[in-house]
Amino acid sequence: MSRLAELPNVTCKLSGVSMFAHDCSIDSVRPWLEDCLGAFGPDRCMFGSNYPMDAAWSPSLQDLLDSYRAVIDEAGEAASRDIFASNAARLYNLGQVASEQPR
């Protein structure tokens, strides 16, 4: 992961973590998310869902999202906004996104 992060044109989609962690709890997803954020920084990471595959390990998409949010929100409001909205809008050339994301 760190070798990929050295390449400035590579970004990291934070998805499918529960397939490796086999759980969607905060404690389970935390090391995966923190490693990715540490390597790429919040400006080169974006949330992604692997649903319906994640349903094997997560009671609901909302539960998985809540676990991701609990970890990512610790990085601050700007990082959370980037990871859950702004980075995807920039990388996929989607234009302006709302500053407030649904919870």
C-alpha positions as CSV (number, residue, x, y, z in Angstrom):
1,M,0.0,0.0,0.0
2,S,2.8,2.4,0.9
3,R,4.5,1.9,-2.5
4,L,1.3,2.7,-4.3
5,A,0.8,5.8,-2.1
6,E,4.2,7.0,-3.3
7,L,2.7,7.5,-6.8
8,P,0.9,10.9,-6.8
9,N,-1.6,9.8,-9.4
10,V,-2.9,6.9,-7.3
11,T,-5.9,7.2,-5.0
12,C,-7.5,4.8,-2.6
13,K,-11.1,3.8,-2.5
14,L,-12.0,2.7,1.0
15,S,-14.4,-0.2,0.3
16,G,-14.6,-3.9,0.9
17,V,-12.9,-3.7,4.3
18,S,-15.4,-6.0,6.0
19,M,-14.5,-8.7,3.6
20,F,-11.1,-8.9,5.1
21,A,-12.0,-7.9,8.6
22,H,-15.1,-10.2,8.6
23,D,-16.9,-7.7,10.7
24,C,-18.1,-4.1,10.3
25,S,-17.5,-2.9,13.9
26,I,-15.5,0.2,14.5
27,D,-12.6,-1.8,16.0
28,S,-12.5,-4.1,13.1
29,V,-12.4,-1.5,10.3
30,R,-10.2,1.0,12.2
31,P,-6.8,-0.5,11.4
32,W,-7.6,-0.8,7.7
33,L,-8.9,2.7,7.4
34,E,-6.1,4.2,9.4
35,D,-3.5,2.5,7.4
36,C,-5.0,3.7,4.1
37,L,-5.4,7.3,5.5
38,G,-1.9,7.2,6.8
39,A,-0.5,6.2,3.5
40,F,-2.6,8.3,1.1
41,G,-3.9,11.1,3.3
42,P,-7.5,12.2,3.4
43,D,-7.1,14.1,0.1
44,R,-6.4,10.9,-1.8
45,C,-9.0,8.5,-0.2
46,M,-12.7,8.2,-0.8
47,F,-15.5,6.1,0.6
48,G,-16.8,3.3,-1.4
49,S,-19.3,0.5,-0.8
50,N,-18.9,-3.1,-1.7
51,Y,-22.5,-3.8,-1.2
52,P,-24.1,-6.3,-1.6
53,M,-21.0,-8.3,-1.0
54,D,-20.4,-6.6,2.4
55,A,-23.8,-7.8,3.5
56,A,-22.2,-11.1,4.4
57,W,-20.3,-9.3,7.3
58,S,-22.5,-6.3,8.0
59,P,-26.0,-6.2,9.2
60,S,-26.8,-3.2,7.0
61,L,-25.1,-0.7,4.8
62,Q,-26.0,1.9,7.4
63,D,-24.0,-0.1,10.1
64,L,-21.0,-0.2,7.8
65,L,-21.3,3.5,7.0
66,D,-21.6,4.3,10.7
67,S,-18.4,2.4,11.5
68,Y,-16.5,4.1,8.6
69,R,-17.8,7.5,9.8
70,A,-16.8,6.9,13.4
71,V,-13.2,6.3,12.3
72,I,-13.0,8.9,9.5
73,D,-14.7,11.7,11.5
74,E,-11.7,11.5,14.0
75,A,-9.6,13.0,11.2
76,G,-11.7,16.1,11.3
77,E,-14.6,17.7,9.4
78,A,-12.6,18.7,6.3
79,A,-11.1,15.2,6.0
80,S,-14.6,13.6,6.4
81,R,-16.1,15.9,3.8
82,D,-13.2,15.1,1.4
83,I,-13.5,11.3,1.9
84,F,-17.3,11.1,1.7
85,A,-17.9,13.6,-1.1
86,S,-15.3,16.1,-2.4
87,N,-12.7,13.6,-3.5
88,A,-15.1,11.5,-5.5
89,A,-16.5,14.7,-7.1
90,R,-13.0,15.8,-8.1
91,L,-11.7,12.4,-9.2
92,Y,-14.8,11.5,-11.2
93,N,-15.2,15.1,-12.4
94,L,-18.7,15.4,-11.0
95,G,-18.7,19.2,-10.4
96,Q,-19.8,20.9,-7.2
97,V,-21.1,18.7,-4.4
98,A,-23.2,19.7,-1.4
99,S,-21.1,20.6,1.6
100,E,-23.3,18.6,3.9
101,Q,-23.4,14.8,3.3
102,P,-26.3,12.6,4.5
103,R,-25.6,10.7,7.7
